[in-house]
Amino acid sequence: MSGSVVLLHLAGAVALMLFATRLVKTGVERAYGDVLRHKLRATMRNPFMAVLAGCGLAIALQSSTAVTLLVGSFAGAGIVSGMSGQLAVRGAEIGSALVVKLLTFDLSLLVPICLVAGTVMFMATERRDWRQFGRILVGIGLLVLSLEMIGQASEPLRQSTLMPVIVDYFSGDPVTAYLLAALVTWLFHSSIAAVLLMVTLAGRGFIPPELGIVLVLGVNLGSSIIAPLLTRNAEPGVRVVPIGNLLMRGMGSLAMLILFLWLKPPVAFLGATVPDQIVNAHILFNILILVAGLPLAGLVYRASEKIVALGTKPTPADALDVVELSALNDSALDVPSQALANATREVVRVCETVEIMLKRIIELYESADADKIKALAALDDRVDRKHAAIKLYLAKVTKNPLSEDEALRCQELIGACVKLEQVGDIIVRNMLVHVRKKLERGLEFTPEGWRELSAFHASVLANARLAFNVLVSRDPETARQLVLEKDRLRDREKETSASHFVRLRDGTAKSVETSSIHLDTIRDLKQINSLLASMAYPVLEERGLLTGSRLKAG
């Protein structure tokens, strides 16, 4: 087999591994993302629990970078402290390393099991949570399969005369090997994928143990660079945690490389085989960084703040980003197609604001203060202003002759805008009242009640995103799924109410105290979901998929 064919097979196997890792991450985020985020917020007040939460979330998402970005956004919003965020990221790195360890075991039997079970679950039901769990299983199956493919694809390299020369070169030039591993990890955007590739090649005898340790340190450098680059244009508060991770993990890997090359310690204690030594070195490195990070968390956090401040330019009061731009260009009114496109852009902006409101309101149920309540109410004022402007703009559009499709689109945008304004009103006039009541009386939900509310809210938020997609794409399949989710949410409301009344019957004190808030919140969320789901009706009606206001069987 020629060298180019071998490299092509190897590249295909690596591509499958990256795709499978992304598939699992996407499935977990879509199915359990909001619940996991809530759990992370709830446990990060305790340093020890912050480490465990970060570790668990990295295992679930199969990405320490995703956890770093998530924790950075929490820190930027003031939901968690910067030091707790640093510790959560330390735990995430360990969780990521443990995923690698798990995937090095013989899991070949999982390939057919996960592929069959995942495909059946994804195709046999319309339930989002089951479909996403099927996506996760397929991703796991493909991930294990890709590791086998990498091993098979690299087998012909055993007879290569060039491979020993390359290995000898990098063994003699550890700094280049270190930087190359960092570059590969950055390109992969995944330390898990990078270490798994090295472990597989080491299992075929291509990587000696000393070179493997150097490459692992390079992987940790590359992984620590990803989040700071992805957040380089974010708010200063969001960038502090990624920069802190770069200081601890990136600088730690460099310091460890210098010590390793200077002391040349034996690596046999890390495992009996080279793959074990590489994986265990990866885990050990991140444990050492965690141990060092506990006493240094405050210092690293302050240093991170200063570094971020150095790269932040002061914003003048008349800067462009404080101006609220509008897509409603009056010069386009004579061209209805352009005017409708402008209105669509503006309605999408309202969708974004409503999504932010919907996400923040559940956070206020857990932790609220006067400033956060005021900020959320200000968002509703923005929705009201844009709603009025869009209605006036579309009224001007109708003064010109419109085609039938343009007239229908105009009515669709007006209807969507009205519904979005109603959603904002429910959040501020109803749910924000519940938040104030809970805050003033010092009430707390039961753990079971809060889980139910969080899960119900997560479903509504997911449906909101579907509705916003339907508004832009007008995809009938997505519209149909949205209406089906409305029916499922109705069933979930009955189950949640029944569980709540069981707790009331049992005399659970917290359930009695928060009963009206719990039930009213469920009702408000259901009303929001109904308004958003109705945004799918024009698309379905246009394609003859509605009977009255109900879906046709199909």
Long-range contacts (C-beta under 8 A, 24 or more apart in sequence): 1-156, 3-160, 3-162, 6-153, 6-154, 6-156, 6-157, 9-149, 9-152, 9-153, 10-150, 10-153, 10-154, 12-149, 12-153, 13-146, 13-149, 13-150, 13-152, 13-153, 14-146, 14-150, 14-193, 14-197, 16-142, 16-145, 16-146, 16-149, 17-143, 17-146, 17-147, 17-150, 17-193, 17-196, 17-197, 18-188, 18-190, 18-193, 19-142, 20-139, 20-140, 20-141, 20-142, 20-143, 20-145, 20-146, 21-62, 21-63, 21-139, 21-143, 21-190, 21-192, 21-193, 22-139, 23-135, 23-136, 23-138, 23-139, 23-142, 24-62, 24-135, 24-136, 24-139, 24-140, 24-143, 25-61, 25-62, 25-63, 25-66, 25-139, 26-135, 27-132, 27-133, 27-135, 27-136, 27-139, 28-60, 28-61, 28-62, 28-132, 28-136, 29-61, 29-66, 30-128, 30-132, 30-135, 30-462, 31-128, 31-129, 31-132, 31-133, 31-136, 32-60, 33-458, 34-454, 34-457, 34-458, 34-461, 34-462, 35-454, 35-455, 35-458, 36-60, 36-61, 37-70, 38-362, 38-366, 38-454, 40-70, 40-71, 40-74, 40-88, 41-74, 41-79, 41-80, 41-363, 41-366, 42-366, 44-71, 44-74, 44-80, 44-84, 44-85, 44-88, 45-80, 45-84, 47-83, 47-84, 47-87, 47-294, 47-297, 50-80, 50-84, 50-85, 50-87, 50-88, 50-91, 51-87, 51-88, 51-90, 51-91, 51-94, 51-290, 52-91, 53-88, 53-91, 54-87, 54-88, 54-89, 54-90, 54-91, 54-92, 54-95, 55-91, 55-92, 55-94, 55-95, 55-98, 56-91, 56-95, 57-88, 57-92, 57-95, 58-91, 58-92, 58-93, 58-94, 58-95, 58-96, 58-99, 59-95, 59-96, 59-98, 59-99, 62-96, 62-99, 62-192, 63-96, 63-190, 63-192, 64-89, 64-92, 64-93, 64-95, 64-96, 64-191, 64-223, 65-189, 65-190, 65-191, 65-223, 65-226, 65-227, 65-230, 67-92, 67-95, 68-92, 68-227, 68-241, 68-242, 68-245, 69-227, 69-230, 69-231, 69-242, 71-241, 72-227, 72-231, 72-234, 72-238, 72-239, 72-240, 72-241, 72-242, 73-238, 75-237, 75-238, 75-240, 75-241, 76-234, 76-235, 76-236, 76-237, 76-238, 76-239, 76-240, 77-237, 78-237, 79-363, 79-367, 82-240, 82-241, 82-244, 82-301, 82-304, 82-305, 83-297, 83-298, 83-301, 85-240, 85-241, 85-244, 86-241, 86-244, 86-245, 86-248, 86-293, 86-297, 86-300, 86-301, 87-293, 87-294, 87-297, 89-241, 89-244, 89-245, 90-248, 90-286, 90-289, 90-290, 90-293, 91-290, 93-220, 93-223, 93-245, 93-249, 93-286, 93-289, 93-290, 94-283, 94-286, 94-287, 94-290, 96-191, 96-192, 96-223, 96-286, 97-195, 97-279, 97-282, 97-283, 97-286, 98-283, 99-192, 100-192, 100-195, 100-196, 100-199, 100-279, 100-282, 100-283, 101-279, 101-280, 101-283, 103-143, 103-144, 103-147, 103-192, 103-196, 104-196, 104-199, 104-275, 104-276, 104-279, 107-144, 108-144, 108-148, 110-140, 110-141, 110-144, 111-141, 111-144, 111-145, 111-148, 112-141, 113-141, 114-138, 114-140, 114-141, 114-144, 115-141, 115-142, 115-145, 126-481, 126-484, 127-488, 128-459, 128-462, 128-481, 128-485, 147-196, 147-200, 150-197, 150-200, 150-201, 151-200, 151-203, 151-204, 154-200, 154-201, 154-204, 154-206, 155-204, 157-204, 157-206, 158-204, 158-205, 163-206, 167-206, 167-207, 167-208, 167-211, 170-211, 171-208, 171-210, 171-211, 174-211, 174-214, 174-257, 174-261, 175-257, 177-211, 177-214, 177-215, 177-218, 178-214, 178-215, 178-217, 178-218, 178-221, 178-257, 179-218, 180-218, 181-214, 181-215, 181-216, 181-217, 181-218, 181-219, 181-221, 181-222, 182-218, 182-219, 182-221, 182-222, 182-225, 183-222, 184-219, 184-222, 185-218, 185-219, 185-221, 185-222, 185-223, 185-226, 186-222, 186-225, 186-226, 186-229, 189-226, 190-223, 191-219, 191-220, 191-222, 191-223, 194-219, 194-222, 194-223, 195-219, 195-278, 195-279, 195-282, 198-278, 199-275, 199-278, 199-279, 200-275, 202-274, 202-275, 202-278, 203-273, 203-274, 203-275, 205-274, 207-274, 207-278, 208-274, 209-267, 209-270, 209-274, 209-277, 209-278, 210-267, 212-274, 212-277, 212-278, 212-281, 213-260, 213-267, 213-277, 213-278, 213-281, 214-257, 214-260, 215-278, 216-278, 216-281, 216-282, 216-285, 217-253, 217-254, 217-256, 217-257, 217-260, 217-285, 218-253, 219-282, 220-249, 220-250, 220-252, 220-253, 220-282, 220-285, 220-286, 221-249, 221-250, 221-253, 221-254, 223-249, 224-248, 224-249, 224-250, 224-253, 225-250, 236-308, 236-309, 236-312, 239-308, 240-301, 240-304, 240-305, 240-308, 241-304, 243-304, 243-307, 243-308, 244-300, 244-301, 244-303, 244-304, 247-300, 247-303, 247-304, 247-307, 248-289, 248-292, 248-293, 248-296, 248-300, 249-286, 249-289, 252-285, 252-288, 252-289, 252-292, 253-285, 256-285, 256-288, 324-382, 326-389, 328-389, 328-390, 328-393, 330-393, 330-396, 333-393, 333-396, 333-397, 333-399, 333-400, 334-400, 336-397, 336-400, 336-401, 336-402, 336-403, 336-406, 337-406, 339-393, 339-396, 339-397, 340-397, 340-406, 340-409, 340-410, 340-413, 342-393, 343-390, 343-393, 343-394, 343-397, 343-410, 343-413, 344-413, 344-471, 344-472, 346-386, 346-389, 346-390, 346-393, 347-390, 347-413, 347-416, 347-417, 347-420, 347-471, 348-468, 348-471, 348-472, 349-386, 350-383, 350-386, 350-387, 350-390, 350-417, 350-420, 350-421, 351-420, 351-468, 351-471, 353-379, 353-382, 353-383, 353-386, 353-424, 354-383, 354-420, 354-423, 354-424, 354-464, 355-461, 355-464, 355-465, 355-468, 357-383, 357-423, 357-424, 357-427, 357-428, 358-423, 358-427, 358-457, 358-460, 358-461, 358-464, 358-528, 359-461, 361-427, 361-431, 361-432, 361-435, 362-453, 362-454, 362-457, 364-432, 364-435, 365-434, 365-435, 365-438, 365-445, 365-453, 365-521, 366-450, 368-435, 368-436, 368-438, 368-439, 369-439, 373-432, 373-435, 373-436, 376-427, 376-428, 376-432, 377-428, 377-432, 379-424, 380-424, 380-425, 380-427, 380-428, 383-420, 383-421, 383-424, 384-421, 384-424, 387-417, 387-418, 387-420, 387-421, 390-414, 390-417, 391-417, 408-538, 408-542, 411-538, 412-538, 415-534, 415-535, 415-538, 416-471, 416-535, 419-531, 419-532, 419-534, 419-535, 422-531, 423-528, 423-531, 423-532, 426-524, 426-527, 426-528, 426-531, 427-524, 427-528, 430-520, 430-524, 431-521, 431-524, 434-517, 434-520, 434-521, 434-524, 437-517, 438-514, 438-517, 441-513, 443-510, 443-513, 443-514, 443-517, 444-510, 444-513, 444-514, 445-510, 445-514, 445-518, 446-503, 446-508, 446-510, 446-511, 446-514, 448-499, 448-503, 449-500, 449-503, 449-510, 449-511, 449-514, 449-518, 452-496, 452-499, 452-500, 453-496, 453-518, 453-521, 453-522, 455-492, 456-489, 456-492, 456-493, 456-496, 456-522, 456-525, 457-525, 459-485, 459-489, 459-492, 459-529, 460-489, 460-525, 460-526, 460-528, 460-529, 460-532, 463-489, 463-529, 463-532, 463-533, 464-528, 464-529, 464-532, 467-532, 467-533, 467-535, 467-536, 470-535, 470-536, 470-539, 471-535, 474-539, 475-539, 476-539, 476-540, 476-543, 476-545, 478-536, 479-536, 479-537, 479-539, 479-540, 479-545, 480-536, 480-540, 480-545, 480-551, 482-532, 482-533, 482-535, 482-536, 483-533, 483-536, 483-537, 483-540, 483-551, 484-551, 485-529, 485-533, 486-529, 486-530, 486-533, 489-526, 489-529, 490-526, 493-522, 493-526, 496-522, 497-522
